[in-house]
Amino acid sequence: MERVMELISQVGGIEVVLPDTRIYDAGFSSVRVLDLLLRLEQEFEVRIPDQEFIAAGTPRRIAELIERLRERQAA
């Protein structure tokens, strides 16, 4: 989750990112959300479905989603 929060901070230009802050509430535009999605996919080498990513919405839930997807990919 720490790396997810770091990327959210970098992409969004946000100093403080909390685990349960919704990314749209943190001021992310659609373009920045797309940039974040692409960065996360590159960083964690996983394909994140758009709808699942949007539904996750917080650093904690995004990190959990990435973990589930990586486990499926490894199986």
N, CA, C and O atoms as CSV, one atom per row, in Angstrom:
chain,resi,resn,atom,element,x,y,z
A,1,MET,N,N,0.817,-1.185,0.000
A,1,MET,CA,C,0.000,0.000,0.000
A,1,MET,C,C,0.870,1.263,0.000
A,1,MET,O,O,0.480,2.285,-0.565
A,2,GLU,N,N,2.028,1.196,0.622
A,2,GLU,CA,C,2.911,2.366,0.665
A,2,GLU,C,C,3.286,2.839,-0.742
A,2,GLU,O,O,3.258,4.037,-1.023
A,3,ARG,N,N,3.631,1.911,-1.612
A,3,ARG,CA,C,4.027,2.296,-2.980
A,3,ARG,C,C,2.840,2.868,-3.740
A,3,ARG,O,O,2.997,3.812,-4.514
A,4,VAL,N,N,1.665,2.311,-3.529
A,4,VAL,CA,C,0.454,2.847,-4.168
A,4,VAL,C,C,0.249,4.290,-3.714
A,4,VAL,O,O,-0.039,5.160,-4.537
A,5,MET,N,N,0.391,4.551,-2.429
A,5,MET,CA,C,0.219,5.910,-1.914
A,5,MET,C,C,1.291,6.848,-2.472
A,5,MET,O,O,1.003,8.009,-2.761
A,6,GLU,N,N,2.513,6.362,-2.624
A,6,GLU,CA,C,3.574,7.180,-3.215
A,6,GLU,C,C,3.233,7.570,-4.644
A,6,GLU,O,O,3.402,8.725,-5.035
A,7,LEU,N,N,2.754,6.610,-5.422
A,7,LEU,CA,C,2.404,6.907,-6.814
A,7,LEU,C,C,1.227,7.881,-6.893
A,7,LEU,O,O,1.214,8.776,-7.737
A,8,ILE,N,N,0.249,7.705,-6.018
A,8,ILE,CA,C,-0.887,8.630,-5.996
A,8,ILE,C,C,-0.389,10.033,-5.686
A,8,ILE,O,O,-0.828,10.998,-6.310
A,9,SER,N,N,0.512,10.152,-4.737
A,9,SER,CA,C,1.085,11.444,-4.379
A,9,SER,C,C,1.838,12.059,-5.550
A,9,SER,O,O,1.682,13.246,-5.836
A,10,GLN,N,N,2.654,11.254,-6.229
A,10,GLN,CA,C,3.440,11.747,-7.358
A,10,GLN,C,C,2.548,12.180,-8.518
A,10,GLN,O,O,2.705,13.281,-9.047
A,11,VAL,N,N,1.628,11.328,-8.909
A,11,VAL,CA,C,0.775,11.621,-10.069
A,11,VAL,C,C,-0.168,12.788,-9.784
A,11,VAL,O,O,-0.414,13.631,-10.647
A,12,GLY,N,N,-0.688,12.820,-8.558
A,12,GLY,CA,C,-1.655,13.856,-8.216
A,12,GLY,C,C,-1.063,15.135,-7.688
A,12,GLY,O,O,-1.766,16.133,-7.528
A,13,GLY,N,N,0.249,15.114,-7.411
A,13,GLY,CA,C,0.867,16.299,-6.841
A,13,GLY,C,C,0.315,16.603,-5.453
A,13,GLY,O,O,0.133,17.763,-5.082
A,14,ILE,N,N,0.051,15.542,-4.692
A,14,ILE,CA,C,-0.546,15.664,-3.365
A,14,ILE,C,C,0.516,15.299,-2.336
A,14,ILE,O,O,1.165,14.259,-2.451
A,15,GLU,N,N,0.694,16.149,-1.336
A,15,GLU,CA,C,1.711,15.880,-0.326
A,15,GLU,C,C,1.320,14.743,0.603
A,15,GLU,O,O,2.121,13.845,0.864
A,16,VAL,N,N,0.086,14.779,1.104
A,16,VAL,CA,C,-0.355,13.779,2.079
A,16,VAL,C,C,-1.462,12.936,1.470
A,16,VAL,O,O,-2.507,13.452,1.074
A,17,VAL,N,N,-1.222,11.636,1.399
A,17,VAL,CA,C,-2.223,10.693,0.905
A,17,VAL,C,C,-2.491,9.702,2.031
A,17,VAL,O,O,-1.579,9.037,2.523
A,18,LEU,N,N,-3.737,9.617,2.424
A,18,LEU,CA,C,-4.136,8.691,3.476
A,18,LEU,C,C,-4.704,7.410,2.865
A,18,LEU,O,O,-5.226,7.444,1.751
A,19,PRO,N,N,-4.614,6.294,3.565
A,19,PRO,CA,C,-5.047,5.008,3.003
A,19,PRO,C,C,-6.504,4.955,2.554
A,19,PRO,O,O,-6.838,4.227,1.619
A,20,ASP,N,N,-7.377,5.725,3.217
A,20,ASP,CA,C,-8.804,5.624,2.900
A,20,ASP,C,C,-9.379,6.861,2.224
A,20,ASP,O,O,-10.596,7.035,2.163
A,21,THR,N,N,-8.501,7.716,1.719
A,21,THR,CA,C,-8.966,8.895,0.982
A,21,THR,C,C,-9.324,8.498,-0.445
A,21,THR,O,O,-8.514,7.890,-1.144
A,22,ARG,N,N,-10.519,8.835,-0.874
A,22,ARG,CA,C,-10.926,8.547,-2.254
A,22,ARG,C,C,-10.125,9.459,-3.190
A,22,ARG,O,O,-9.992,10.659,-2.947
A,23,ILE,N,N,-9.596,8.863,-4.261
A,23,ILE,CA,C,-8.726,9.650,-5.147
A,23,ILE,C,C,-9.468,10.819,-5.793
A,23,ILE,O,O,-8.876,11.875,-6.017
A,24,TYR,N,N,-10.757,10.644,-6.095
A,24,TYR,CA,C,-11.496,11.770,-6.672
A,24,TYR,C,C,-11.693,12.878,-5.648
A,24,TYR,O,O,-11.713,14.053,-6.012
A,25,ASP,N,N,-11.838,12.528,-4.375
A,25,ASP,CA,C,-11.953,13.541,-3.318
A,25,ASP,C,C,-10.634,14.278,-3.115
A,25,ASP,O,O,-10.618,15.397,-2.603
A,26,ALA,N,N,-9.536,13.655,-3.512
A,26,ALA,CA,C,-8.214,14.275,-3.380
A,26,ALA,C,C,-7.927,15.222,-4.544
A,26,ALA,O,O,-6.847,15.809,-4.611
A,27,GLY,N,N,-8.879,15.376,-5.454
A,27,GLY,CA,C,-8.729,16.343,-6.535
A,27,GLY,C,C,-8.262,15.773,-7.862
A,27,GLY,O,O,-7.870,16.528,-8.751
A,28,PHE,N,N,-8.296,14.449,-8.015
A,28,PHE,CA,C,-7.868,13.841,-9.274
A,28,PHE,C,C,-8.897,14.097,-10.376
A,28,PHE,O,O,-10.098,13.928,-10.166
A,29,SER,N,N,-8.424,14.498,-11.527
A,29,SER,CA,C,-9.268,14.624,-12.715
A,29,SER,C,C,-9.274,13.278,-13.434
A,29,SER,O,O,-8.512,12.379,-13.077
A,30,SER,N,N,-10.111,13.141,-14.422
A,30,SER,CA,C,-10.167,11.903,-15.200
A,30,SER,C,C,-8.832,11.595,-15.858
A,30,SER,O,O,-8.426,10.435,-15.930
A,31,VAL,N,N,-8.149,12.622,-16.335
A,31,VAL,CA,C,-6.852,12.442,-16.992
A,31,VAL,C,C,-5.816,11.931,-15.990
A,31,VAL,O,O,-5.032,11.033,-16.298
A,32,ARG,N,N,-5.820,12.504,-14.807
A,32,ARG,CA,C,-4.862,12.055,-13.789
A,32,ARG,C,C,-5.175,10.643,-13.314
A,32,ARG,O,O,-4.262,9.870,-13.021
A,33,VAL,N,N,-6.455,10.301,-13.236
A,33,VAL,CA,C,-6.829,8.939,-12.842
A,33,VAL,C,C,-6.300,7.951,-13.878
A,33,VAL,O,O,-5.773,6.897,-13.520
A,34,LEU,N,N,-6.437,8.283,-15.147
A,34,LEU,CA,C,-5.931,7.414,-16.213
A,34,LEU,C,C,-4.411,7.293,-16.119
A,34,LEU,O,O,-3.866,6.198,-16.258
A,35,ASP,N,N,-3.731,8.407,-15.884
A,35,ASP,CA,C,-2.277,8.383,-15.721
A,35,ASP,C,C,-1.887,7.498,-14.540
A,35,ASP,O,O,-0.941,6.716,-14.632
A,36,LEU,N,N,-2.610,7.622,-13.441
A,36,LEU,CA,C,-2.343,6.792,-12.269
A,36,LEU,C,C,-2.548,5.321,-12.585
A,36,LEU,O,O,-1.722,4.485,-12.219
A,37,LEU,N,N,-3.626,5.003,-13.250
A,37,LEU,CA,C,-3.908,3.609,-13.622
A,37,LEU,C,C,-2.764,3.029,-14.450
A,37,LEU,O,O,-2.307,1.917,-14.183
A,38,LEU,N,N,-2.308,3.760,-15.432
A,38,LEU,CA,C,-1.213,3.291,-16.286
A,38,LEU,C,C,0.078,3.127,-15.485
A,38,LEU,O,O,0.802,2.150,-15.674
A,39,ARG,N,N,0.369,4.069,-14.598
A,39,ARG,CA,C,1.574,3.967,-13.767
A,39,ARG,C,C,1.523,2.751,-12.848
A,39,ARG,O,O,2.524,2.056,-12.673
A,40,LEU,N,N,0.352,2.497,-12.260
A,40,LEU,CA,C,0.188,1.340,-11.381
A,40,LEU,C,C,0.361,0.041,-12.160
A,40,LEU,O,O,0.999,-0.898,-11.685
A,41,GLU,N,N,-0.209,-0.003,-13.354
A,41,GLU,CA,C,-0.073,-1.213,-14.182
A,41,GLU,C,C,1.390,-1.462,-14.528
A,41,GLU,O,O,1.845,-2.605,-14.489
A,42,GLN,N,N,2.123,-0.425,-14.861
A,42,GLN,CA,C,3.549,-0.580,-15.172
A,42,GLN,C,C,4.343,-0.993,-13.945
A,42,GLN,O,O,5.164,-1.909,-14.005
A,43,GLU,N,N,4.099,-0.322,-12.847
A,43,GLU,CA,C,4.845,-0.567,-11.615
A,43,GLU,C,C,4.661,-1.995,-11.099
A,43,GLU,O,O,5.619,-2.651,-10.690
A,44,PHE,N,N,3.410,-2.463,-11.126
A,44,PHE,CA,C,3.094,-3.766,-10.534
A,44,PHE,C,C,2.937,-4.881,-11.566
A,44,PHE,O,O,2.634,-6.024,-11.221
A,45,GLU,N,N,3.149,-4.533,-12.840
A,45,GLU,CA,C,3.102,-5.508,-13.937
A,45,GLU,C,C,1.815,-6.335,-13.907
A,45,GLU,O,O,1.836,-7.565,-13.897
A,46,VAL,N,N,0.706,-5.614,-13.894
A,46,VAL,CA,C,-0.603,-6.257,-13.851
A,46,VAL,C,C,-1.589,-5.401,-14.644
A,46,VAL,O,O,-1.464,-4.177,-14.692
A,47,ARG,N,N,-2.550,-6.044,-15.251
A,47,ARG,CA,C,-3.621,-5.341,-15.972
A,47,ARG,C,C,-4.755,-5.111,-14.990
A,47,ARG,O,O,-5.299,-6.064,-14.433
A,48,ILE,N,N,-5.114,-3.857,-14.774
A,48,ILE,CA,C,-6.169,-3.502,-13.831
A,48,ILE,C,C,-7.409,-3.083,-14.630
A,48,ILE,O,O,-7.380,-2.072,-15.331
A,49,PRO,N,N,-8.489,-3.849,-14.527
A,49,PRO,CA,C,-9.717,-3.460,-15.239
A,49,PRO,C,C,-10.220,-2.091,-14.766
A,49,PRO,O,O,-10.275,-1.821,-13.567
A,50,ASP,N,N,-10.580,-1.244,-15.709
A,50,ASP,CA,C,-10.988,0.126,-15.403
A,50,ASP,C,C,-12.074,0.189,-14.331
A,50,ASP,O,O,-11.948,0.932,-13.357
A,51,GLN,N,N,-13.132,-0.587,-14.509
A,51,GLN,CA,C,-14.260,-0.520,-13.579
A,51,GLN,C,C,-13.867,-0.948,-12.163
A,51,GLN,O,O,-14.330,-0.364,-11.183
A,52,GLU,N,N,-13.016,-1.962,-12.061
A,52,GLU,CA,C,-12.573,-2.401,-10.735
A,52,GLU,C,C,-11.696,-1.335,-10.084
A,52,GLU,O,O,-11.772,-1.112,-8.875
A,53,PHE,N,N,-10.875,-0.689,-10.881
A,53,PHE,CA,C,-10.015,0.376,-10.375
A,53,PHE,C,C,-10.853,1.538,-9.849
A,53,PHE,O,O,-10.609,2.041,-8.752
A,54,ILE,N,N,-11.828,1.953,-10.623
A,54,ILE,CA,C,-12.685,3.069,-10.216
A,54,ILE,C,C,-13.487,2.699,-8.973
A,54,ILE,O,O,-13.654,3.515,-8.067
A,55,ALA,N,N,-13.980,1.466,-8.938
A,55,ALA,CA,C,-14.752,1.023,-7.775
A,55,ALA,C,C,-13.890,0.974,-6.522
A,55,ALA,O,O,-14.378,1.254,-5.427
A,56,ALA,N,N,-12.623,0.625,-6.666
A,56,ALA,CA,C,-11.728,0.555,-5.507
A,56,ALA,C,C,-11.583,1.947,-4.892
A,56,ALA,O,O,-11.900,2.143,-3.719
A,57,GLY,N,N,-11.109,2.905,-5.674
A,57,GLY,CA,C,-11.136,4.306,-5.309
A,57,GLY,C,C,-10.231,4.842,-4.213
A,57,GLY,O,O,-9.991,6.048,-4.177
A,58,THR,N,N,-9.718,4.007,-3.316
A,58,THR,CA,C,-8.834,4.483,-2.249
A,58,THR,C,C,-7.506,3.737,-2.335
A,58,THR,O,O,-7.458,2.637,-2.885
A,59,PRO,N,N,-6.437,4.308,-1.806
A,59,PRO,CA,C,-5.151,3.608,-1.845
A,59,PRO,C,C,-5.219,2.198,-1.245
A,59,PRO,O,O,-4.655,1.255,-1.801
A,60,ARG,N,N,-5.907,2.061,-0.119
A,60,ARG,CA,C,-6.005,0.756,0.529
A,60,ARG,C,C,-6.701,-0.264,-0.382
A,60,ARG,O,O,-6.211,-1.377,-0.572
A,61,ARG,N,N,-7.824,0.126,-0.927
A,61,ARG,CA,C,-8.583,-0.811,-1.771
A,61,ARG,C,C,-7.890,-1.055,-3.112
A,61,ARG,O,O,-7.989,-2.152,-3.663
A,62,ILE,N,N,-7.194,-0.052,-3.642
A,62,ILE,CA,C,-6.437,-0.242,-4.879
A,62,ILE,C,C,-5.302,-1.232,-4.638
A,62,ILE,O,O,-5.065,-2.116,-5.461
A,63,ALA,N,N,-4.602,-1.088,-3.520
A,63,ALA,CA,C,-3.515,-2.018,-3.184
A,63,ALA,C,C,-4.057,-3.441,-3.029
A,63,ALA,O,O,-3.426,-4.395,-3.486
A,64,GLU,N,N,-5.207,-3.590,-2.394
A,64,GLU,CA,C,-5.824,-4.915,-2.243
A,64,GLU,C,C,-6.200,-5.496,-3.601
A,64,GLU,O,O,-6.000,-6.685,-3.848
A,65,LEU,N,N,-6.743,-4.662,-4.476
A,65,LEU,CA,C,-7.105,-5.096,-5.824
A,65,LEU,C,C,-5.869,-5.567,-6.577
A,65,LEU,O,O,-5.894,-6.627,-7.202
A,66,ILE,N,N,-4.799,-4.800,-6.526
A,66,ILE,CA,C,-3.563,-5.169,-7.213
A,66,ILE,C,C,-3.047,-6.504,-6.684
A,66,ILE,O,O,-2.613,-7.355,-7.461
A,67,GLU,N,N,-3.093,-6.687,-5.387
A,67,GLU,CA,C,-2.629,-7.937,-4.795
A,67,GLU,C,C,-3.457,-9.124,-5.296
A,67,GLU,O,O,-2.902,-10.165,-5.647
A,68,ARG,N,N,-4.770,-8.967,-5.328
A,68,ARG,CA,C,-5.640,-10.052,-5.848
A,68,ARG,C,C,-5.336,-10.354,-7.305
A,68,ARG,O,O,-5.240,-11.517,-7.697
A,69,LEU,N,N,-5.185,-9.310,-8.106
A,69,LEU,CA,C,-4.906,-9.499,-9.533
A,69,LEU,C,C,-3.561,-10.172,-9.756
A,69,LEU,O,O,-3.434,-11.026,-10.633
A,70,ARG,N,N,-2.565,-9.801,-8.980
A,70,ARG,CA,C,-1.234,-10.429,-9.115
A,70,ARG,C,C,-1.274,-11.889,-8.703
A,70,ARG,O,O,-0.601,-12.723,-9.309
A,71,GLU,N,N,-2.057,-12.208,-7.680
A,71,GLU,CA,C,-2.189,-13.610,-7.260
A,71,GLU,C,C,-2.864,-14.429,-8.359
A,71,GLU,O,O,-2.444,-15.548,-8.653
A,72,ARG,N,N,-3.911,-13.866,-8.964
A,72,ARG,CA,C,-4.590,-14.569,-10.080
A,72,ARG,C,C,-3.639,-14.770,-11.243
A,72,ARG,O,O,-3.601,-15.839,-11.852
A,73,GLN,N,N,-2.871,-13.735,-11.547
A,73,GLN,CA,C,-1.939,-13.792,-12.673
A,73,GLN,C,C,-0.861,-14.863,-12.436
A,73,GLN,O,O,-0.426,-15.532,-13.373
A,74,ALA,N,N,-0.442,-15.013,-11.186
A,74,ALA,CA,C,0.602,-15.977,-10.849
A,74,ALA,C,C,0.088,-17.412,-10.857
A,74,ALA,O,O,0.865,-18.351,-11.031
A,75,ALA,N,N,-1.206,-17.585,-10.670
A,75,ALA,CA,C,-1.775,-18.946,-10.580
A,75,ALA,C,C,-1.842,-19.629,-11.926
A,75,ALA,O,O,-2.293,-20.771,-12.016
